[in-house]
Amino acid sequence: MREENIILRAENITKKFAGVTALNQVSLDVHRAKVNVIVGENGAGKSTLMKILSGVYPEYEGTLLLNGEEVNFSSPKDAMGRGIAIIHQELNLIPYLSITANIFLGREIVDSFGMLDFKKMNQITKALLARLECNVPPNTLVAKLKVGQQQQVEIAKALLEEAKVVIMDEPTSAITDAEVEVLFRIIATLKEQQVSILYISHKLDELFRIADRFIGLRDGKMVGTIENIDQAKKEDLIRLMVGRDIKNLYVKEDLPLGEEVLRVEGISLPKHTIKSEYLVKDVSFNLRRGEVLGIFGLMGAGRTELLETIFGLHSKTMVGNIYIDGQEIKITSAMDAVANGMGLVPEDRKADGLVLQMPVFKNVSMASIDQIVKNGLLNSGLETDLAKKYISNLNIKTSSPGQKSENLSGGNQQKVVLAKWLATTPKILFLDEPTRGIDVNAKNEIYHLINNLAKEGLGVLVVSSELPEIMAICDRIIVMGASRITGVFSQKEATEDKIMNAAIL
Amino acid sequence: MNIKTTIIKFQSIIALLVMCVVLAFMSDKFLTMENGWNIMRQISVNVCISVGMTLVILTRGIDLSVGSILAFSGAVAAGLLKFGVDIPSLNLYLGFTVFGAILGGFVVGGGLGLFNGWMITQFKVPPFVATLAMLTIARGATMLWTGGFPITGLGQNFAFIGTGWFLGIPMPVWITIIVVAIAVVITKKTKFGRYIYAVGGNESAARLSGLNINKIKIWVYAIAGILAAVGGIILTSRLDSAQPNAGFSYELDSIAAVVIGGTSLSGGRGSIMGTVQGALIIGVLNSGLVLLNVSPFWQQIIKGLVILIAVIMDRVNHPNED
């Protein structure tokens, strides 16, 4: 590859968050007028890398070279000015403004009286949309557009800035098949117009259709590229994504399993917007006492939605049956779920797990407050004892039970959420990404804890997108892809290749 | 605890004491028993409704209808007491004792509050809008009920509530002390109180913990309605008259007391005693400005500035809240 064909080069990029290394000495090239595809599991560092390339994170170690010249973007606006645009997975448009107003937001054209020059802006917008085969009038409100069209507006916005590199983060995750076809034609057109594309996606089929080359990231490191796309096979791609050495990893004890505690049959959850499409489609499985069941899937596979559906958060739209200890149970709210012995440790502990400004002891007693009520009043002695019990059992590092939860580290916050549920003496525990964003030691503690809970006879359901984690701690692994179950493996038969193969369809 | 956190914790009380000392020097009428009881009597209505407002704001809501509910429940109590209920078609006349009339006022206040809560939880009407609508509805209902004229001449027994003394303390102050005491116990020592903070602190986490969010919110608005009725009855009794325009803009004084008392409008943080201090600050300020013959126009400006200063101090102490 000749130097002039490399539009953007990253050299030894390292990025750390609070001691956790997200990117470690990553070096890669973005080739001019090509579709450069980045592949890797969730948490491999793709998003972090994109955010550095697009100026969202101005602080990092290493060097960025744009057309051979060193650059350091101070903000997304700065990156945009240098010709690098990013189309986020979640679109950033203002719904009740027109297409034109959105495209020109912050760089409006005014006439000699200082008034907005709608005529001129609409003309330019129309020309930009025409380049993208989009024939919607420029003064249409964005709220009235389909998701695919909104994405085209975002691309048009990038074109207005004369973007040379367009980064697309999972652009097909929210659009219909017909819209995907349009997007691919747009990408082909952009290539012809000498625009370089950096593309992230998990959907293997589409990757082989549009990619010119693959770049693999794993655990924050660059693992290699596939340049010769014609001869590449699905297996080569999977090898690029997985295949790390799994030494020093915790492995779950082999425990005898008890009775079935939870069974779900035909669980489906239609999308709010399009009733014919599903977030969860026809999922059935069972969970036994003492079992740790893993659910693996890539972003958007429907894992979190599955947990939420069983937990009663989508009772109005869901279909399917739930059996606890063999009895069919109607769960219409989280209240019912908790009353039936379930607990859910959510993916985002700050947003959904804890009341951050409350002290640790109040969070611990939150879901089982009746046990600290004496004569109709909360008994602070009982409450402190309860908190102390779990602080010691789970080794929660806090200066006192009265410490505000927001002052704890991520791992210890997660343990407080776990303590909240253990205090309810549940039968079934759902853990959604239980070790996300916490350090290695806390991770290991949580693995041991999960093992001990299973030993005590709980049924544990763990959602994780970390392959080594799910292979280490689970007795059985369900793989989800495109809202369905695409594979079930016992711990013994599971391999990274098999799981990934099932996950990326 | 270091000095800075101590000062932050007691900043309302410190501000209150400073105000009292300054006013005592500037006016010899300020630091008298008579003026003290006056201030207490005057703020008692505001404290009652502000206690309800505190609960609402702790859940991250707002209640703009308390002034109108206060007027309507006061008028209903007065009307029941004076005229009873006459239904000629059924050949029925019901007379009311003082106790019955007061109960009638509570039922109306609680009922309207319940309606607020129902709108907010079942139909997802934002609290601001639901209670703004109730502000208009309850005011209109008051006009209908009273025909636009005050209901006066409510008798000695009823007047005792607003003007009487018991053990050397005015009755409105007794009532207020009881309301505050119950509210403090509820917020600090009961499951319901804990849940109020949880809902306001993080509704999503509270829901996932199996809390019945709707039930908690409906109760909170119902209590705010009942406490508005308590205020309405005290006011009606003190004036011996249910005025159709009673309680006009009281919701604003009430929100001011809550905010000055350090309760966060984003929910989950604050206390009943803070609100009491906030109401005291407003009461002392009002009294002092009157005694110093400050023009009523300036009084309003000064009150507004005090609210701003209180909120800015709160921002400085809690910079990370939105």
Contacts between the chains, C-beta under 8 A, distances in Angstrom:
chain1	res1	chain2	res2	distance
A	311	B	208	7.7
A	313	B	208	8.0
A	334	B	207	5.5
A	334	B	208	5.4
A	334	B	209	7.4
A	334	B	210	5.2
A	335	B	210	4.8
A	335	B	211	7.4
A	335	B	212	5.8
A	337	B	210	7.0
A	338	B	209	7.1
A	338	B	210	3.1
A	339	B	210	6.9
A	344	B	208	5.8
A	346	B	208	6.1
A	351	B	202	7.6
A	351	B	204	6.1
A	351	B	205	7.8
A	352	B	202	7.7
A	352	B	204	4.6
A	352	B	205	5.5
A	352	B	208	5.6
A	353	B	205	5.7
A	353	B	208	7.4
A	354	B	202	6.9
A	354	B	205	5.8
A	355	B	197	7.4
A	355	B	198	5.3
A	355	B	201	3.8
A	355	B	202	4.4
A	355	B	205	5.6
A	355	B	206	7.1
A	355	B	268	6.8
A	356	B	201	7.3
A	356	B	202	6.8
A	357	B	201	5.6
A	357	B	268	5.8
A	357	B	269	6.0
A	358	B	197	6.9
A	358	B	198	7.2
A	358	B	201	5.9
A	358	B	268	7.9
A	362	B	194	6.8
A	362	B	197	7.9
A	362	B	198	7.9
A	366	B	194	8.0
A	366	B	198	6.2
A	366	B	205	7.7
A	366	B	206	7.5
A	366	B	209	4.7
A	366	B	211	7.8
A	367	B	209	4.1
A	367	B	210	5.5
A	369	B	191	5.1
A	369	B	194	6.4
A	369	B	195	7.9
A	370	B	191	7.4
A	373	B	191	6.0
A	376	B	190	7.1
A	377	B	185	7.5
A	377	B	189	4.4
A	377	B	190	6.2
A	378	B	188	7.9
A	378	B	189	5.3
A	378	B	190	6.4
A	378	B	191	6.6
A	378	B	194	6.4
A	420	B	209	6.7
